Structure formats: C-alpha cells, structure tokens
Amino acid sequence: MIFLYIVILILFLFILFLFTSFLTPLFSKVPFVPVRGRIVDEIIAALELKDDSVLYDLGCGDGRVLFAGVKDFPNRSALGIERAPFPYLCAKIRKVFSKTKNVSIIYGDFFKLDFSPATHIFIYLFPSILDELLPKFEKELKQGTRLVSCDFQFSKRKPDEVIKTKSKDWQTNHTIYVYHF
Ligand SMILES: C[S@@+](CC[C@H](N)C(=O)[O-])C[C@H]1O[C@@H](n2cnc3c(N)ncnc32)[C@H](O)[C@@H]1O
C-alpha cells in the first residue's frame, strides 16, 4: 500500500513539474535553471560570507545556494524569494528535510522585497532583469554589500572581480561576476 502512495506522490510531483514548467512564463521572465551542484561551492567561496552574514538569493529556485551558504554556520541567516510555484515548493521541501532554522523561503516577487537587511546577495538571472534591478540595489543595499551574479553582468556597472569556475566541462564552465555596493 505504501508503495502505491509513493508512486502516486512521484506522479503528482512529475505532473506538477510539467504543469508549472509550461506555466513558468506566467510567473516569471526567467526559467528555473538551478546552478549545477558542482559549482555551488565556488559560488559560496566567491560570496566570502562571514560568520554573521545575511545572504539573499533573489529567485532562489530550490534554495540550494542558501542551504549551502549557511551549512555549519548557525549564526548566518539566509533568505530566498521565489515566485514560480514548483521551485518554491522544492525549496520548502528542502527546508523541511534539512531541518535548518536559519533559512527562510518566501513566495513572491523580488521587486517588492526590501534588500537592505542583506550583507550578501546571489543572483542567477537574465541581463535585462539585472539592469532593471540595478537602481533598486543602488538605493537599498548597505555600503559594503557583496553581490555575486552567475554568468550575467550589469550593462551599466563594471564588476569588481570576474571569476572563471574551475571546471572546463560545458555544463559547469561558468563566469562569476562580483560587485561591491
Ligand atoms: C535561473 S533560476 C536560478 C535559481 C537559483 N537562484 C539557483 O541559482 O539555483 C532563476 C529563478 O528566478 C525566479 N524569478 C524570476 N523572476 C523572479 C521575480 N521577479 N521574483 C521572484 N523570483 C523570480 C525564477 O522563477 C527562477 O526560478
């Protein structure tokens, strides 16, 4: 009987995944493409988090960067915001299984979020969205906030550092842009 429930649950999640994939353009202009697991450590290194950092992932997908960022650091906190239902649900499920208290996942639009509490920001978004967000970053971010963007850069602001990921494999060969606000 339990086997039947597991099969129904997997089928339900699969249908939900297909459904939300087709409907993604209704929720967001950027598709849910999570960063590859193998480069998460390189992103965390580029963020240069401190013991008491406050990390935001804008469009957090399944939350993988957030959970990796606070792992073994109980005084760090992380907040992810996501507006597509399927990745949001994945992030919530990840939170339940990880039992991590210092990660919050909220459902919503990052254009309506106050960025000022963040000390570190991670984004993996299209360049047009980065450019739309830049005035909000410049207005709200505290001086010294470190922002790491995977693969895309602002058209009107030069990065302070450009880091090439170590892997040469096409799936994990990325460029990380670092900005200090
Ligand atoms: C390329 S994925 C990156 C996911 C995650 N940050 C990662 O690196 O694994 C971009 C995510 O941003 C979300 N997104 C796009 N626009 C958004 C908005 N205005 N508010 C909240 N989430 C948004 C999309 O739904 C998508 O899941």
The ligand as an SDF file (V2000), in Angstrom:
LIG
                    3D

 27 29  0  0  0  0  0  0  0  0999 V2000
   17.9200   30.7110  -13.3190 C   0  0  0  0  0  0  0  0  0  0  0  0
   16.8660   30.3420  -11.9380 S   0  0  0  0  0  0  0  0  0  0  0  0
   18.0510   30.3690  -10.6140 C   0  0  0  0  0  0  0  0  0  0  0  0
   17.6230   29.5940   -9.3850 C   0  0  0  0  0  0  0  0  0  0  0  0
   18.5930   29.6560   -8.2020 C   0  0  0  0  0  0  0  0  0  0  0  0
   18.9500   31.0220   -7.8580 N   0  0  0  0  0  0  0  0  0  0  0  0
   19.8550   28.8840   -8.4880 C   0  0  0  0  0  0  0  0  0  0  0  0
   20.8500   29.5100   -8.8310 O   0  0  0  0  0  0  0  0  0  0  0  0
   19.8450   27.6490   -8.3960 O   0  0  0  0  0  0  0  0  0  0  0  0
   16.0370   31.9120  -11.7540 C   0  0  0  0  0  0  0  0  0  0  0  0
   14.8420   31.8560  -10.8210 C   0  0  0  0  0  0  0  0  0  0  0  0
   14.3740   33.1990  -10.5800 O   0  0  0  0  0  0  0  0  0  0  0  0
   12.9730   33.1510  -10.4230 C   0  0  0  0  0  0  0  0  0  0  0  0
   12.4410   34.5050  -10.6470 N   0  0  0  0  0  0  0  0  0  0  0  0
   12.4950   35.2390  -11.7940 C   0  0  0  0  0  0  0  0  0  0  0  0
   11.9180   36.4470  -11.6360 N   0  0  0  0  0  0  0  0  0  0  0  0
   11.5020   36.4860  -10.3330 C   0  0  0  0  0  0  0  0  0  0  0  0
   10.8470   37.5030   -9.5360 C   0  0  0  0  0  0  0  0  0  0  0  0
   10.5230   38.6870  -10.0700 N   0  0  0  0  0  0  0  0  0  0  0  0
   10.6100   37.2430   -8.2290 N   0  0  0  0  0  0  0  0  0  0  0  0
   10.9620   36.0350   -7.6870 C   0  0  0  0  0  0  0  0  0  0  0  0
   11.5740   35.0290   -8.3860 N   0  0  0  0  0  0  0  0  0  0  0  0
   11.8380   35.2640   -9.6900 C   0  0  0  0  0  0  0  0  0  0  0  0
   12.5300   32.1330  -11.4750 C   0  0  0  0  0  0  0  0  0  0  0  0
   11.2520   31.6170  -11.1990 O   0  0  0  0  0  0  0  0  0  0  0  0
   13.6490   31.0780  -11.3860 C   0  0  0  0  0  0  0  0  0  0  0  0
   13.3250   30.0280  -10.5150 O   0  0  0  0  0  0  0  0  0  0  0  0
  1  2  1  0
  2  3  1  0
  2 10  1  0
  3  4  1  0
  4  5  1  0
  5  6  1  0
  5  7  1  0
  7  8  2  0
  7  9  1  0
 10 11  1  0
 11 12  1  0
 11 26  1  0
 12 13  1  0
 13 14  1  0
 13 24  1  0
 14 15  1  0
 14 23  1  0
 15 16  2  0
 16 17  1  0
 17 18  1  0
 17 23  2  0
 18 19  1  0
 18 20  2  0
 20 21  1  0
 21 22  2  0
 22 23  1  0
 24 25  1  0
 24 26  1  0
 26 27  1  0
M  CHG  2   2   1   9  -1
M  END
$$$$
